[in-house]
C-alpha cells in the first residue's frame, strides 16, 4: 500500500513493488521541493529547457515485477500551477511526468485514474514487457500543455488496452528519442499493441507516432480505437534530422467521431533539441496499413504529406467509409506517397495511389505519385 500523504512531493519505487492507490494525492506544488534528475539520455540537454528536469510524482528505475493498481482510485498531479508557470516561463527546468518508470521490465499498471499531470502523464522509458489496462487518464482539453496520456518511449513488448483517455495533447504518443541523441541511444519502440481505447484530444491526436522517433518505431498494431471530438485521429510526425524509421504499422477498426483530420502523416515537424542535429539524417516511413476505417463529421479524412527527401512508401487503405463535413474537392490529400487502395473506399483516394479490386487485380495505376495536394488551412 502506498499511503496518502498530506504534502507529497515524490514517491520512489524500489525493487518489487505493488502500489495500491485508493485515494487522491495532495501534492506539494512548490517546484523547489521537487527533486531534480538528469536529462533523458535520448533527448540531449533537456526536453523543454537545458539542464536537469523535475522528478515525477511516481518514479522507478531498474526494476522488475512492478504493479501499480488501485480500485480505480485517483492519482491527481494537480498540474494547473505547473501549466501556468510553464506558460509564463517561470520554470527553470523541464517538467516531469506524473508517472515515470525507466529501464525496467515486467510492469502492470491497471485500475487507476491519473489526472492533471504537470507534463506527460504516464511515461515508460526503455522498458520491456509492459501492460497498461483499465486506466482512465484525464486533463483539461485546453490550457494543459503537453499533458500526453501514455508515451511509450523506446519500449519493447507492450500492451495498452481497455482504457479511456481525454487530455490536452496526444492521448497516446509512441516515441524513441530526439534527433542525434535518439540516434546515438539507439533503442527503438517495437512490438506494441494498442486496442479497445476511447480517446479525445482537441489539441493534438488520438494516437501518434513521434515526433521524437529517432531510435525507430516498428511492429505497432492499433485496433478497435474510437477517437471523438478531436483535432486529429491518427498522426505520424517526423522531420529531417530525426533519422530512424517508422515501419510495419497496422491500424484496424478505427472510428472517428467529429474529428477535424482523420489520418495525418507529416514529415516537416521541425522541432529540434539544439543546432547539433544532422539535417541529412532522414527518417524512413514505410509499410503502413489502414483497414476498416469508419467515421462521421470528418473535415479532411486523410492528409499524407511526404516530401521528395522523405517519401511515404507502401501504404495501404482497405474498407474505408467516413462521412465528411467539408465540401471541398480534394479532401483525400497526398504528396510523395506510394501505395495502394484495395476495393472501394469513400471518399475517393488521391491520384498518388494504385487502385486494386477486392481480388487483388490492378484497376488503375497511380497517375500522380509525387503531386502535392495538401492544404494547411486545417
Residue frames as qw, qx, qy, qz and C-alpha x, y, z in Angstrom:
[[0.000, 0.888, 0.459, 0.000, 0.00, 0.00, 0.00],
 [0.377, 0.237, -0.017, 0.895, 1.30, 3.46, -0.90],
 [0.150, -0.633, -0.615, 0.445, -0.27, 5.72, 1.74],
 [0.126, 0.866, 0.276, 0.397, -1.89, 9.09, 1.24],
 [0.531, -0.257, -0.229, 0.775, 0.45, 11.82, 2.40],
 [0.052, 0.879, 0.377, -0.286, -0.64, 15.40, 3.05],
 [0.089, 0.904, -0.247, -0.339, 2.39, 17.13, 1.45],
 [0.854, 0.023, 0.450, 0.262, 3.65, 14.58, -1.03],
 [0.171, 0.796, -0.354, -0.460, 6.39, 15.56, -3.49],
 [0.426, 0.513, -0.717, -0.200, 7.85, 12.28, -4.71],
 [0.892, -0.193, 0.352, -0.210, 7.31, 8.52, -4.44],
 [0.199, 0.575, -0.771, -0.189, 10.32, 6.35, -5.31],
 [0.966, -0.009, 0.007, -0.260, 9.55, 2.76, -6.27],
 [0.095, -0.614, 0.783, -0.001, 12.22, 0.25, -5.26],
 [0.123, -0.151, 0.980, 0.038, 12.72, -3.37, -6.30],
 [0.164, -0.362, -0.862, -0.314, 9.44, -5.35, -6.42],
 [0.138, 0.116, 0.349, -0.920, 6.54, -3.01, -5.67],
 [0.079, -0.556, -0.772, -0.298, 2.78, -3.17, -5.53],
 [0.041, 0.082, 0.239, -0.967, 1.26, 0.28, -5.08],
 [0.060, -0.560, -0.814, -0.145, -2.48, 0.10, -4.41],
 [0.004, 0.028, -0.082, 0.996, -3.83, 3.63, -4.78],
 [0.123, -0.591, -0.789, -0.113, -7.30, 4.19, -3.43],
 [0.165, -0.841, -0.316, 0.407, -7.18, 7.91, -2.67],
 [0.413, 0.858, 0.036, 0.304, -6.26, 11.22, -4.27],
 [0.685, -0.133, -0.161, 0.698, -2.77, 12.54, -3.73],
 [0.055, -0.989, -0.134, -0.003, -2.37, 16.02, -2.41],
 [0.785, 0.234, -0.023, 0.573, 0.90, 17.39, -3.64],
 [0.334, -0.685, 0.023, 0.647, 3.40, 19.97, -2.65],
 [0.568, 0.743, 0.311, 0.169, 3.12, 22.32, -5.64],
 [0.107, -0.925, 0.306, 0.198, 6.26, 24.32, -4.88],
 [0.860, 0.454, -0.214, 0.095, 8.72, 23.11, -7.52],
 [0.082, 0.740, -0.575, 0.339, 11.64, 23.98, -5.22],
 [0.641, -0.359, 0.598, -0.320, 10.75, 20.92, -3.14],
 [0.943, 0.290, 0.078, -0.142, 10.81, 18.57, -6.11],
 [0.668, -0.389, 0.477, 0.418, 13.98, 16.57, -6.80],
 [0.417, 0.746, -0.335, -0.397, 16.00, 17.24, -9.94],
 [0.864, 0.000, 0.485, 0.138, 17.03, 14.45, -12.27],
 [0.267, -0.350, 0.566, 0.697, 19.47, 14.27, -15.19],
 [0.557, 0.417, -0.222, -0.684, 18.08, 14.81, -18.71],
 [0.915, 0.156, 0.354, -0.111, 16.89, 11.71, -20.50],
 [0.473, -0.402, 0.572, 0.536, 19.89, 10.36, -22.44],
 [0.419, 0.347, 0.703, 0.459, 17.95, 10.07, -25.72],
 [0.102, 0.907, 0.398, 0.092, 16.77, 13.70, -25.52],
 [0.462, 0.537, -0.105, 0.698, 20.03, 15.57, -25.08],
 [0.220, 0.175, -0.417, 0.864, 20.23, 18.55, -22.79],
 [0.185, 0.309, 0.611, -0.705, 16.56, 18.73, -21.84],
 [0.236, 0.506, 0.786, 0.266, 13.12, 18.43, -23.46],
 [0.022, 0.920, 0.378, 0.101, 11.89, 21.94, -22.57],
 [0.080, -0.957, 0.264, -0.086, 14.93, 23.66, -21.06],
 [0.610, 0.445, -0.591, 0.285, 18.63, 22.75, -20.97],
 [0.092, -0.443, 0.678, -0.580, 19.82, 21.04, -17.82],
 [0.072, 0.076, 0.948, -0.300, 18.10, 18.81, -15.24],
 [0.427, -0.352, -0.521, -0.650, 14.41, 18.01, -15.17],
 [0.514, -0.339, 0.414, -0.671, 11.95, 17.91, -12.32],
 [0.062, -0.064, 0.993, -0.084, 11.25, 14.47, -10.92],
 [0.481, -0.289, -0.611, -0.559, 7.96, 12.63, -11.34],
 [0.633, -0.448, 0.237, -0.586, 5.45, 12.08, -8.56],
 [0.915, -0.159, 0.364, -0.067, 5.90, 8.32, -9.00],
 [0.407, 0.746, -0.518, -0.097, 9.29, 7.25, -10.29],
 [0.864, -0.299, 0.404, 0.038, 11.20, 3.98, -10.59],
 [0.400, 0.721, -0.539, -0.171, 14.41, 2.76, -12.25],
 [0.309, 0.386, -0.868, 0.051, 16.00, -0.63, -12.96],
 [0.580, -0.117, 0.562, -0.578, 13.03, -2.58, -11.59],
 [0.312, 0.013, -0.889, -0.335, 11.45, -5.96, -12.23],
 [0.316, -0.458, -0.831, -0.002, 7.90, -7.04, -11.41],
 [0.034, 0.107, 0.277, -0.954, 6.12, -3.76, -10.69],
 [0.092, -0.582, -0.768, -0.252, 2.37, -3.46, -10.21],
 [0.075, 0.082, 0.233, -0.966, 0.55, -0.15, -9.79],
 [0.255, -0.429, -0.775, -0.387, -3.18, -0.63, -9.23],
 [0.036, -0.021, -0.465, 0.884, -5.91, 0.88, -7.16],
 [0.092, 0.552, 0.794, -0.237, -9.64, 0.05, -7.35],
 [0.232, 0.710, 0.411, 0.523, -10.00, 2.98, -9.77],
 [0.387, -0.772, -0.184, 0.470, -8.60, 5.39, -7.19],
 [0.388, 0.893, 0.075, 0.218, -7.19, 8.69, -8.41],
 [0.624, -0.295, 0.033, 0.723, -3.63, 9.98, -8.58],
 [0.192, 0.943, 0.263, 0.061, -4.01, 13.72, -9.06],
 [0.663, 0.120, -0.004, 0.739, -0.95, 15.58, -10.32],
 [0.121, -0.879, -0.289, 0.361, -2.61, 18.95, -9.64],
 [0.624, 0.132, 0.317, 0.702, -0.92, 20.26, -12.76],
 [0.160, 0.913, 0.339, 0.161, -2.69, 23.62, -13.07],
 [0.298, -0.905, 0.158, 0.258, 0.02, 25.56, -11.28],
 [0.597, -0.233, 0.557, 0.529, 2.72, 23.84, -13.34],
 [0.448, 0.574, 0.549, 0.410, 0.91, 24.71, -16.59],
 [0.007, -0.985, -0.173, -0.014, 0.52, 28.33, -15.55],
 [0.433, -0.749, 0.336, 0.372, 4.18, 28.67, -14.59],
 [0.617, 0.054, 0.600, 0.507, 5.27, 26.95, -17.81],
 [0.346, 0.753, 0.454, 0.328, 3.23, 29.32, -19.96],
 [0.131, -0.991, 0.014, -0.011, 4.64, 32.32, -18.05],
 [0.670, 0.503, -0.381, 0.391, 8.21, 30.92, -18.45],
 [0.414, -0.753, 0.316, -0.402, 8.63, 30.76, -14.67],
 [0.957, -0.236, 0.168, 0.030, 10.10, 27.23, -14.51],
 [0.114, -0.784, 0.570, 0.218, 13.86, 26.70, -14.55],
 [0.204, -0.257, 0.928, 0.176, 13.77, 23.07, -15.70],
 [0.433, -0.046, -0.716, -0.545, 11.77, 20.62, -17.82],
 [0.693, -0.253, 0.242, -0.631, 8.55, 19.48, -16.15],
 [0.097, -0.211, 0.971, -0.050, 8.36, 15.87, -15.00],
 [0.504, -0.207, -0.687, -0.481, 5.71, 13.28, -15.93],
 [0.683, -0.463, 0.144, -0.547, 3.18, 12.16, -13.35],
 [0.893, -0.238, 0.382, -0.011, 4.38, 8.53, -13.51],
 [0.487, 0.712, -0.498, -0.089, 7.74, 7.55, -14.98],
 [0.866, -0.298, 0.398, 0.051, 9.35, 4.11, -14.92],
 [0.374, 0.791, -0.459, -0.154, 12.76, 3.70, -16.56],
 [0.316, 0.482, -0.816, 0.042, 14.99, 0.77, -17.57],
 [0.485, -0.127, 0.716, -0.486, 12.57, -1.75, -16.09],
 [0.379, 0.053, -0.810, -0.444, 10.64, -4.84, -17.10],
 [0.343, -0.351, -0.871, 0.013, 7.53, -6.84, -16.26],
 [0.072, 0.099, 0.306, -0.944, 5.28, -3.92, -15.34],
 [0.100, -0.551, -0.776, -0.290, 1.50, -3.79, -14.94],
 [0.075, 0.108, 0.255, -0.958, -0.50, -0.59, -14.40],
 [0.243, -0.378, -0.786, -0.424, -4.25, -1.05, -14.08],
 [0.384, -0.690, -0.611, -0.059, -7.47, 0.17, -12.48],
 [0.334, -0.484, -0.228, 0.776, -6.27, 3.68, -11.65],
 [0.266, 0.902, 0.294, 0.172, -7.27, 7.18, -12.70],
 [0.536, -0.210, 0.042, 0.817, -4.41, 9.53, -13.49],
 [0.175, 0.876, 0.408, 0.190, -5.33, 13.17, -13.86],
 [0.020, -0.995, 0.036, -0.087, -3.90, 16.65, -14.31],
 [0.837, -0.116, 0.047, 0.532, -0.26, 15.71, -14.85],
 [0.174, -0.792, 0.133, 0.569, 2.25, 18.58, -14.90],
 [0.157, 0.538, -0.646, -0.518, 3.62, 17.17, -18.19],
 [0.568, 0.090, -0.752, -0.323, 3.32, 13.77, -19.90],
 [0.739, -0.423, 0.120, -0.510, 1.11, 11.57, -17.74],
 [0.900, -0.235, 0.367, -0.005, 2.43, 8.01, -17.97],
 [0.404, 0.793, -0.446, -0.092, 5.95, 7.60, -19.36],
 [0.917, -0.208, 0.298, 0.165, 7.54, 4.14, -19.57],
 [0.256, 0.868, -0.406, -0.131, 11.13, 4.75, -20.74],
 [0.375, 0.484, -0.790, 0.001, 13.30, 1.95, -22.18],
 [0.574, -0.180, 0.657, -0.454, 11.12, -0.74, -20.59],
 [0.338, 0.112, -0.863, -0.359, 10.17, -4.27, -21.61],
 [0.334, -0.323, -0.885, -0.012, 7.04, -6.33, -21.04],
 [0.114, 0.093, 0.339, -0.929, 4.61, -3.60, -20.02],
 [0.111, -0.522, -0.804, -0.264, 0.83, -3.97, -19.63],
 [0.122, 0.107, 0.257, -0.953, -1.40, -0.93, -19.18],
 [0.236, -0.364, -0.799, -0.417, -5.08, -1.75, -18.92],
 [0.361, -0.720, -0.589, -0.065, -8.29, -0.38, -17.48],
 [0.349, -0.326, -0.219, 0.851, -6.88, 3.05, -16.76],
 [0.151, 0.901, 0.386, 0.129, -8.52, 6.46, -17.06],
 [0.491, -0.164, 0.015, 0.856, -6.32, 9.43, -17.89],
 [0.069, 0.883, 0.453, 0.103, -7.73, 12.95, -17.72],
 [0.326, -0.304, -0.035, 0.894, -6.57, 16.54, -18.23],
 [0.323, 0.713, 0.231, -0.577, -8.34, 19.67, -19.49],
 [0.718, 0.481, 0.432, 0.257, -8.78, 19.71, -23.26],
 [0.384, 0.763, -0.011, 0.520, -7.09, 23.13, -23.46],
 [0.146, -0.830, 0.313, -0.439, -4.59, 25.15, -21.43],
 [0.820, -0.442, 0.363, -0.011, -2.94, 21.97, -20.16],
 [0.468, 0.732, -0.461, -0.179, 0.22, 21.93, -22.34],
 [0.375, 0.455, -0.807, 0.032, 1.96, 18.65, -23.18],
 [0.570, -0.217, 0.629, -0.482, -0.30, 16.52, -21.00],
 [0.533, 0.212, -0.744, -0.342, 0.03, 13.44, -23.21],
 [0.864, -0.311, 0.023, -0.396, -1.77, 10.38, -21.86],
 [0.884, -0.260, 0.350, 0.167, 0.59, 7.44, -22.39],
 [0.362, 0.834, -0.396, -0.127, 4.03, 7.86, -24.00],
 [0.944, -0.123, 0.219, 0.216, 5.83, 4.55, -24.63],
 [0.167, 0.916, -0.358, -0.067, 9.42, 5.66, -25.19],
 [0.306, 0.526, -0.793, 0.025, 12.00, 3.15, -26.51],
 [0.631, -0.178, 0.617, -0.436, 9.81, 0.33, -25.16],
 [0.361, 0.218, -0.841, -0.338, 9.55, -3.28, -26.31],
 [0.358, -0.258, -0.897, -0.035, 6.69, -5.76, -25.92],
 [0.109, 0.127, 0.418, -0.893, 3.87, -3.62, -24.60],
 [0.102, -0.524, -0.787, -0.308, 0.06, -3.77, -24.45],
 [0.139, 0.102, 0.275, -0.946, -2.21, -0.77, -23.88],
 [0.246, -0.300, -0.818, -0.424, -5.87, -1.77, -23.71],
 [0.369, -0.621, -0.689, -0.063, -9.38, -1.18, -22.40],
 [0.350, -0.395, -0.292, 0.798, -8.81, 2.43, -21.32],
 [0.143, 0.898, 0.383, 0.160, -10.25, 5.93, -21.60],
 [0.502, -0.244, 0.009, 0.830, -8.02, 8.96, -22.24],
 [0.168, 0.883, 0.327, 0.291, -9.03, 12.62, -22.62],
 [0.597, -0.468, -0.029, 0.651, -6.10, 15.03, -22.31],
 [0.114, 0.916, 0.004, -0.384, -4.56, 18.29, -23.51],
 [0.109, 0.624, -0.660, -0.403, -2.19, 16.72, -26.05],
 [0.550, 0.183, -0.753, -0.312, -1.77, 13.30, -27.71],
 [0.853, -0.346, 0.086, -0.381, -3.76, 10.57, -25.97],
 [0.890, -0.210, 0.306, 0.266, -1.02, 8.06, -26.87],
 [0.364, 0.871, -0.321, -0.075, 2.34, 9.07, -28.38],
 [0.953, -0.092, 0.120, 0.262, 4.93, 6.43, -29.24],
 [0.095, 0.944, -0.316, 0.000, 8.47, 7.81, -29.06],
 [0.943, -0.086, 0.013, 0.323, 12.12, 6.68, -29.23],
 [0.559, -0.418, 0.099, 0.709, 14.40, 9.66, -28.74],
 [0.222, 0.936, 0.157, -0.226, 15.09, 13.03, -30.30],
 [0.427, 0.860, -0.280, -0.007, 17.41, 13.67, -33.27],
 [0.482, 0.553, -0.644, 0.215, 21.13, 12.94, -32.78],
 [0.304, -0.394, 0.705, -0.505, 20.61, 11.91, -29.14],
 [0.851, 0.079, 0.323, -0.407, 17.96, 9.36, -30.00],
 [0.781, 0.513, -0.352, -0.049, 20.06, 8.04, -32.89],
 [0.210, 0.548, -0.728, 0.354, 23.03, 7.58, -30.54],
 [0.540, -0.243, 0.617, -0.519, 20.92, 5.97, -27.81],
 [0.357, 0.254, -0.804, -0.402, 19.57, 3.56, -30.41],
 [0.185, 0.153, 0.917, -0.320, 16.62, 1.97, -28.60],
 [0.270, -0.201, -0.558, -0.758, 13.52, 1.51, -30.78],
 [0.565, 0.058, 0.496, -0.656, 9.91, 1.23, -29.70],
 [0.408, 0.194, -0.779, -0.436, 8.73, -2.10, -31.06],
 [0.372, -0.230, -0.898, -0.036, 6.08, -4.79, -30.64],
 [0.151, 0.135, 0.462, -0.864, 3.37, -2.59, -29.16],
 [0.128, -0.449, -0.819, -0.334, -0.35, -3.47, -29.25],
 [0.169, 0.105, 0.295, -0.935, -2.94, -0.75, -28.62],
 [0.251, -0.297, -0.812, -0.436, -6.56, -1.88, -28.53],
 [0.360, -0.649, -0.668, -0.053, -10.00, -1.07, -27.20],
 [0.275, -0.270, -0.265, 0.884, -9.38, 2.58, -26.35],
 [0.090, 0.875, 0.436, 0.191, -11.71, 5.58, -26.32],
 [0.508, -0.256, -0.041, 0.821, -9.68, 8.77, -26.65],
 [0.180, 0.929, 0.304, 0.114, -10.09, 12.51, -27.13],
 [0.506, -0.325, 0.062, 0.797, -7.58, 15.24, -27.95],
 [0.277, 0.899, 0.330, -0.081, -8.96, 18.60, -29.02],
 [0.115, -0.879, 0.325, 0.329, -5.41, 19.95, -29.34],
 [0.063, -0.532, 0.787, 0.308, -3.47, 17.13, -30.98],
 [0.595, 0.175, -0.665, -0.417, -4.23, 13.49, -31.92],
 [0.897, -0.293, 0.011, -0.330, -5.74, 10.30, -30.61],
 [0.883, -0.252, 0.280, 0.281, -2.75, 8.04, -31.30],
 [0.307, 0.900, -0.299, -0.082, 0.56, 9.48, -32.55],
 [0.891, -0.059, 0.063, 0.445, 3.95, 8.18, -33.51],
 [0.482, 0.324, -0.012, 0.814, 6.72, 10.73, -32.98],
 [0.550, 0.807, -0.216, 0.005, 7.76, 13.29, -33.45],
 [0.194, -0.689, 0.694, -0.079, 10.66, 12.02, -31.31],
 [0.965, 0.104, 0.178, -0.163, 11.23, 8.69, -33.11],
 [0.285, 0.791, -0.533, -0.093, 14.96, 8.74, -33.86],
 [0.345, -0.364, 0.861, -0.080, 15.63, 5.30, -32.38],
 [0.282, 0.009, -0.836, -0.472, 12.99, 3.79, -34.68],
 [0.583, 0.067, 0.484, -0.649, 9.38, 2.64, -34.29],
 [0.405, 0.188, -0.777, -0.444, 8.18, -0.69, -35.71],
 [0.363, -0.206, -0.908, -0.028, 5.67, -3.51, -35.35],
 [0.203, 0.110, 0.442, -0.867, 2.87, -1.39, -33.94],
 [0.159, -0.395, -0.825, -0.372, -0.77, -2.52, -34.06],
 [0.236, 0.079, 0.333, -0.910, -3.70, -0.22, -33.23],
 [0.209, -0.290, -0.877, -0.320, -7.08, -1.98, -33.07],
 [0.326, -0.668, -0.666, -0.061, -10.62, -1.03, -32.07],
 [0.294, -0.205, -0.215, 0.908, -9.97, 2.64, -31.43],
 [0.044, 0.842, 0.507, 0.177, -12.63, 5.34, -31.05],
 [0.322, -0.095, -0.080, 0.939, -11.42, 8.93, -31.39],
 [0.008, -0.785, -0.604, -0.138, -14.08, 11.55, -30.65],
 [0.094, -0.985, -0.144, -0.023, -14.31, 15.34, -30.69],
 [0.677, -0.444, 0.250, 0.531, -10.62, 15.69, -31.57],
 [0.167, 0.791, -0.302, -0.506, -8.37, 17.70, -33.84],
 [0.449, 0.455, -0.718, -0.276, -6.80, 14.59, -35.40],
 [0.953, -0.163, -0.024, -0.254, -7.41, 10.87, -35.21],
 [0.907, -0.125, 0.162, 0.368, -4.12, 9.19, -36.15],
 [0.233, 0.946, -0.225, -0.011, -0.87, 11.05, -36.69],
 [0.857, -0.086, 0.082, 0.501, 2.70, 10.11, -37.64],
 [0.097, 0.992, -0.064, 0.046, 5.05, 13.09, -37.34],
 [0.794, -0.237, 0.187, 0.528, 8.74, 13.39, -38.12],
 [0.258, 0.950, -0.096, -0.145, 11.22, 15.58, -39.99],
 [0.690, 0.520, -0.322, 0.387, 14.68, 15.79, -41.50],
 [0.031, -0.620, 0.551, -0.557, 17.21, 15.42, -38.69],
 [0.801, -0.329, 0.269, -0.421, 15.28, 12.68, -36.92],
 [0.178, 0.356, -0.913, -0.087, 16.81, 9.70, -38.69],
 [0.425, 0.035, 0.803, -0.416, 15.31, 6.40, -37.57],
 [0.225, -0.097, -0.798, -0.551, 12.28, 4.76, -39.15],
 [0.587, 0.106, 0.456, -0.661, 8.54, 4.20, -38.83],
 [0.427, 0.236, -0.754, -0.440, 7.64, 0.86, -40.39],
 [0.370, -0.178, -0.912, -0.025, 5.34, -2.13, -40.10],
 [0.208, 0.094, 0.447, -0.865, 2.43, -0.18, -38.62],
 [0.174, -0.330, -0.859, -0.350, -1.08, -1.66, -38.70],
 [0.305, 0.057, 0.331, -0.891, -4.32, 0.21, -37.98],
 [0.226, -0.247, -0.890, -0.309, -7.55, -1.81, -37.82],
 [0.313, -0.665, -0.675, -0.059, -11.13, -0.94, -36.89],
 [0.216, -0.136, -0.220, 0.941, -10.78, 2.78, -36.30],
 [0.009, -0.777, -0.606, -0.169, -13.78, 5.02, -35.69],
 [0.228, 0.012, -0.089, 0.969, -13.58, 8.82, -35.90],
 [0.096, -0.767, -0.633, -0.038, -16.46, 10.87, -34.49],
 [0.024, -0.994, -0.091, -0.060, -16.29, 14.64, -35.06],
 [0.681, -0.390, 0.253, 0.567, -12.58, 14.67, -35.87],
 [0.212, 0.841, -0.126, -0.481, -11.12, 17.50, -37.90],
 [0.471, 0.579, -0.626, -0.224, -8.48, 15.45, -39.77],
 [0.964, -0.166, -0.004, -0.208, -8.72, 11.66, -39.60],
 [0.907, -0.099, 0.150, 0.380, -5.29, 10.39, -40.67],
 [0.139, 0.965, -0.223, -0.020, -2.17, 12.54, -40.83],
 [0.851, -0.105, 0.092, 0.506, 1.42, 11.75, -41.83],
 [0.074, 0.995, -0.055, 0.026, 3.62, 14.83, -41.52],
 [0.873, 0.063, -0.021, 0.484, 7.30, 14.93, -42.48],
 [0.323, 0.559, -0.099, 0.757, 8.21, 18.53, -41.69],
 [0.582, -0.773, -0.245, -0.056, 7.73, 18.68, -37.92],
 [0.569, 0.496, -0.283, 0.592, 10.79, 20.86, -37.48],
 [0.495, -0.808, 0.171, -0.270, 11.39, 20.99, -33.74],
 [0.774, 0.301, -0.447, 0.331, 14.96, 20.13, -32.68],
 [0.697, -0.595, -0.267, 0.298, 16.85, 19.89, -29.38],
 [0.309, -0.752, 0.200, 0.546, 19.70, 22.16, -30.50],
 [0.442, 0.774, -0.283, -0.353, 21.73, 23.16, -33.54],
 [0.228, -0.494, 0.827, 0.145, 23.78, 19.96, -33.47],
 [0.776, 0.259, 0.543, -0.189, 21.26, 17.83, -35.34],
 [0.264, -0.207, 0.713, 0.616, 22.16, 16.45, -38.78],
 [0.554, 0.434, 0.084, -0.706, 19.67, 17.63, -41.43],
 [0.480, 0.357, -0.702, -0.386, 20.80, 14.78, -43.69],
 [0.094, 0.001, 0.958, -0.269, 19.57, 12.20, -41.14],
 [0.515, -0.009, -0.300, -0.803, 16.32, 11.34, -42.92],
 [0.558, -0.036, 0.721, -0.409, 13.68, 9.05, -41.44],
 [0.190, 0.007, -0.864, -0.466, 12.23, 6.13, -43.39],
 [0.541, 0.144, 0.443, -0.700, 8.43, 5.83, -43.42],
 [0.445, 0.198, -0.725, -0.487, 7.02, 2.69, -44.99],
 [0.384, -0.132, -0.913, -0.034, 4.78, -0.37, -44.69],
 [0.215, 0.113, 0.502, -0.830, 1.70, 1.18, -43.10],
 [0.189, -0.299, -0.823, -0.444, -1.83, -0.21, -43.48],
 [0.351, 0.053, 0.352, -0.866, -5.30, 1.12, -42.64],
 [0.263, -0.188, -0.887, -0.329, -8.21, -1.36, -42.64],
 [0.317, -0.633, -0.704, -0.049, -11.85, -0.85, -41.62],
 [0.166, -0.091, -0.210, 0.959, -12.00, 2.89, -41.04],
 [0.096, -0.703, -0.667, -0.229, -15.34, 4.45, -40.13],
 [0.240, -0.262, -0.291, 0.888, -16.40, 7.91, -39.10],
 [0.075, 0.811, 0.528, 0.242, -18.74, 10.86, -39.21],
 [0.166, -0.980, -0.075, 0.077, -18.25, 14.60, -39.07],
 [0.700, -0.259, 0.273, 0.607, -14.76, 14.47, -40.63],
 [0.232, 0.877, -0.068, -0.416, -13.44, 17.55, -42.45],
 [0.417, 0.649, -0.612, -0.172, -10.31, 16.01, -44.03],
 [0.977, -0.165, 0.014, -0.134, -10.24, 12.20, -43.87],
 [0.880, -0.081, 0.133, 0.449, -6.62, 11.75, -44.99],
 [0.199, 0.953, -0.226, 0.023, -3.64, 14.08, -45.25],
 [0.889, -0.178, 0.178, 0.383, -0.31, 12.41, -46.08],
 [0.196, 0.962, -0.189, -0.033, 2.46, 14.92, -46.52],
 [0.850, -0.125, 0.219, 0.462, 5.57, 13.16, -47.75],
 [0.096, 0.903, -0.232, -0.348, 8.35, 15.05, -49.45],
 [0.707, 0.599, -0.376, -0.006, 10.99, 14.42, -52.07],
 [0.182, 0.539, -0.745, 0.349, 13.57, 13.70, -49.36],
 [0.258, -0.051, 0.853, -0.451, 11.16, 11.81, -47.06],
 [0.532, -0.041, -0.529, -0.660, 8.64, 9.91, -49.20],
 [0.641, -0.117, 0.579, -0.490, 5.95, 7.71, -47.68],
 [0.365, 0.307, -0.796, -0.373, 6.18, 4.21, -49.17],
 [0.370, -0.105, -0.919, -0.085, 3.99, 1.14, -49.30],
 [0.298, 0.069, 0.505, -0.807, 0.85, 2.48, -47.64],
 [0.171, -0.238, -0.891, -0.347, -2.42, 0.55, -47.95],
 [0.424, 0.033, 0.312, -0.850, -6.07, 1.54, -47.48],
 [0.277, -0.159, -0.897, -0.305, -8.88, -1.02, -47.40],
 [0.342, -0.598, -0.724, -0.042, -12.53, -0.81, -46.33],
 [0.186, -0.203, -0.265, 0.924, -12.79, 2.89, -45.53],
 [0.097, -0.648, -0.591, -0.470, -16.11, 4.72, -45.24],
 [0.259, -0.370, -0.423, 0.785, -16.30, 8.08, -43.45],
 [0.110, 0.857, 0.489, 0.123, -18.88, 10.83, -43.50],
 [0.444, 0.098, -0.006, 0.891, -17.45, 14.21, -44.36],
 [0.088, -0.806, -0.466, 0.355, -18.48, 17.65, -43.14],
 [0.105, -0.682, 0.217, 0.690, -16.48, 19.86, -45.52],
 [0.719, 0.604, 0.343, -0.004, -17.43, 20.33, -49.16],
 [0.044, -0.784, 0.480, 0.391, -14.05, 20.58, -50.80],
 [0.785, 0.466, -0.325, -0.246, -12.92, 18.91, -53.98],
 [0.642, 0.328, -0.641, 0.263, -9.70, 17.38, -52.64],
 [0.596, -0.639, 0.241, -0.423, -10.27, 16.04, -49.14],
 [0.951, -0.166, 0.162, 0.202, -8.09, 12.92, -49.51],
 [0.189, 0.945, -0.266, -0.012, -4.78, 14.75, -49.68],
 [0.920, -0.136, 0.191, 0.314, -1.39, 13.30, -50.64],
 [0.347, 0.867, -0.356, -0.034, 2.10, 14.23, -51.68],
 [0.260, 0.562, -0.779, 0.096, 5.10, 11.98, -52.36],
 [0.683, -0.154, 0.588, -0.404, 3.20, 8.83, -51.47],
 [0.432, 0.239, -0.795, -0.353, 3.45, 5.33, -52.94],
 [0.320, 0.001, 0.846, -0.426, 0.86, 2.72, -52.09],
 [0.214, -0.177, -0.831, -0.482, -2.49, 1.24, -52.92],
 [0.568, -0.028, 0.313, -0.760, -6.21, 1.11, -52.28],
 [0.052, -0.032, -0.987, -0.149, -7.83, -2.32, -52.18],
 [0.004, -0.595, -0.803, 0.019, -11.53, -2.36, -53.06],
 [0.007, -0.732, -0.295, -0.614, -13.80, 0.64, -52.87],
 [0.371, -0.373, -0.481, 0.701, -13.34, 3.34, -50.26],
 [0.008, 0.831, 0.327, 0.449, -15.04, 6.64, -49.51],
 [0.428, 0.810, -0.018, -0.401, -14.08, 9.36, -50.05],
 [0.850, 0.502, -0.041, 0.155, -12.25, 8.72, -53.30],
 [0.731, -0.438, 0.116, 0.511, -8.48, 8.38, -52.84],
 [0.034, 0.832, -0.285, -0.475, -5.83, 10.69, -54.21],
 [0.779, 0.585, -0.185, -0.127, -4.22, 10.04, -57.58],
 [0.010, 0.697, -0.709, 0.105, -0.93, 9.02, -55.91],
 [0.543, -0.200, 0.778, -0.245, -2.25, 5.54, -55.06],
 [0.237, 0.074, -0.870, -0.426, -2.71, 2.44, -57.21],
 [0.684, -0.036, 0.230, -0.691, -6.27, 1.07, -57.20],
 [0.132, 0.108, -0.979, -0.112, -6.88, -2.69, -56.85],
 [0.679, -0.288, -0.320, -0.595, -10.15, -4.57, -56.75],
 [0.720, -0.481, 0.336, -0.370, -11.15, -6.88, -53.89],
 [0.991, 0.060, 0.094, 0.076, -9.42, -9.80, -55.61],
 [0.569, -0.569, 0.325, 0.497, -6.09, -8.00, -55.82],
 [0.600, 0.422, 0.451, 0.509, -6.25, -7.11, -59.52],
 [0.214, -0.311, 0.040, 0.925, -4.88, -3.76, -60.59],
 [0.297, 0.763, 0.571, -0.051, -7.69, -1.50, -61.77],
 [0.277, 0.925, 0.039, 0.257, -5.88, 1.81, -62.15],
 [0.699, -0.032, -0.233, 0.675, -2.23, 2.68, -61.58],
 [0.247, -0.740, -0.195, 0.595, -1.27, 5.85, -59.80],
 [0.491, 0.729, 0.295, 0.376, -1.30, 8.84, -62.09],
 [0.091, 0.850, -0.152, 0.497, 0.44, 11.46, -59.96],
 [0.797, -0.267, -0.448, 0.304, 2.67, 9.81, -57.39],
 [0.493, -0.147, -0.254, 0.819, 4.64, 12.91, -56.41],
 [0.056, -0.659, -0.310, -0.683, 1.93, 15.52, -56.74],
 [0.152, -0.077, -0.551, 0.817, 1.41, 17.96, -53.89],
 [0.361, -0.492, -0.491, -0.622, -2.24, 18.16, -52.92],
 [0.453, -0.407, -0.643, 0.464, -2.17, 19.15, -49.25],
 [0.132, -0.756, -0.214, -0.605, -3.98, 22.01, -47.60],
 [0.447, -0.077, -0.585, 0.672, -2.60, 23.58, -44.43],
 [0.282, -0.441, -0.046, -0.851, -5.65, 25.70, -43.67],
 [0.798, -0.423, -0.309, -0.298, -6.70, 23.00, -41.17]]
